Amino acid sequence: METRFNLFDNEIATRFAKRFASTGLVIDQSPLAKSTRELVSLRASQINGCGWCVDLHTKEAAAAGETAVRLNLVAAWRESTVFTEAERAALALAEEGTRLADAHAGVSDETWAEVRKHYDDDEIAGLVCLVALINAANRLAVIVHQRGGSYEPGMFAAAFD
């Protein structure tokens, strides 16, 4: 499968990508922990089948010190013991916020209560915006068949400096 369209080699797509990346900076500057941001981004990307984003977030998380055990268990987080209660709440929100079509209610009241228990308003704002942003990024990459495997940590940020 070849990439259908190079989003990084088109003026309109590049202008959009720069603005899109700027929204990510707002989340990066939020008090939401980087490890949580990467785990949430990785889980949503797994659900959406986005190889580019799975590659990117796995490598960025590892470069930031995330362990291989935790990265390998993100897809099965409910059946593992390596995530904190707060991380489990964030991963549940990521799943329910990504699988909107699978449940008429979207994010359950139970998941929302767990998120509220573990995160303050600024962290929740970062988390909700992150789930929306990573889902949009997944759709961009999946539509054009942007494949994973070639990403190097820091590469995305360097493209927009």
N, C-alpha and C positions, 0 to 999 in steps of 0.2 A: 504494500500500500504506500503510495507516494503522497507527499504533502500536496494538497490540491491548490493551495494559494499561500504565498509567503506573506504573512501579515507584517513581517519586519522589513519588507522590501517594497512597500506601497505607501505613497505619501499620506493618503487619507487614513489608512490603517495605522501608520506610525504616529500620526497626530492623535488619533484616538487612544492608542496604546500609552502615549505619554500622559494623557489626562487620566486614563485608567490606572496607571502606575501611581500617579499622584494621590488618588483616593486610597490606594494601599498604604501610602506613607502616613496618612491620618490614623489608620489602624495600627501601624507599626509604632506610632508615637503614643498610642493609648497605653493604659496601665495593664492591659491584658498580656500575660506572660508569653514570651516568644515560643516557648515549648508548647503551650496550649494553642497558640496560633498555628504552628506547624502541624500539630496532631489533628486539629480540626480541618485544616486545608487538605491534609493527606486523606482523611476519612471521606470527605465530600468528593474528592477527586477519584478515590477508589470506587465509590458508588456510581459516579458518572462515567467511569471507564476512560478517564483522561490520562493517557500515558505520559504526556508532556508534564502535566501538573503533578502526577504521582512521582515522576523522576525528580522534578524540581524540589518538591517539598520534602521528599525523603532525604535528598542530598543536603538541602539547607538545614534540616533538622539535625542530621548527623554532624555537619560542620559546626553547629551551635552546641554540640555536646550530647545530643540525644543518643540513647543506647540502641544498639541493634535489636536487642530483645524487645524493647518497647515499640520500635518501628515495625518489627515483624508481627507484633500482636495487635496493631491498630485495627486491622480488618476483623479481628475476633475479640475486641476489647471487652465485650460483655462476658466472655468466657475466660478472662485472664485476671491476674491479681496484681499487675504492675502499674495500674493507673490509680491516681488519687480519686476520692469522691468528687472533688471539683472537676477534674479532668473527665471523669465519667459523665458528669452532668453536661459538660461542654460537648462531648462526643455524641451524647443523646440528642442535644439540640442540633448539632450538625447533621445527624442522620434524619431527624424529623423535618428539619428545615430544607433538606435536600430532596427528600421523598414526599414532597407536598401532594403529588397526585395519588400517592398510596394511602392517604388518610384524609378523610373529609375535614378533620379538625386541624390539620397541619401539626403544629407543635402542641403536644398534650399539656394539660394543666399540671400533671405530675412532673413532667420534665421541666416546665417553666418554674415550678416551685423549687426544684433542686438547683436550677441555675440561680434563682434569687437567693437561695440559702448560701451559696458559695461565692458569688460575685457581687461587687458593688455596681452602681448605676453606670459608671464610666467603663468598667470592664464588660458589662452587659451590652452597652452600646457598641463597643469594639467587637464583641462576639457576634452580635446580630448582623452588623455591617460586614464582618468577615464572611459569614455564611453566605450572604447575598453576593459578595464580591467573588468568592471562589467558585460559586455556581456559575456566575457569568463568565469567568475565565475558563472554566471547564467547557462551556458551550462554544466559546470562540475557538479553542484548540481542537475540540472534537469535530466541529463542522468542517474545518479545513484539513483535518487529519494531521495535526502537528504531533509528531511522534516523539516518544520519550527515549532516553538513552544517551543523549549527547550533552545533557546539561552539566555544567560545572558550577559549584557553589559561587554565588556572587555575580554570576553572568547576567541575570535579569536586571539587577540593580545597576550594573555597569553599563548596560545598553541605554539607560535613560539618564545618565549623569551629564 
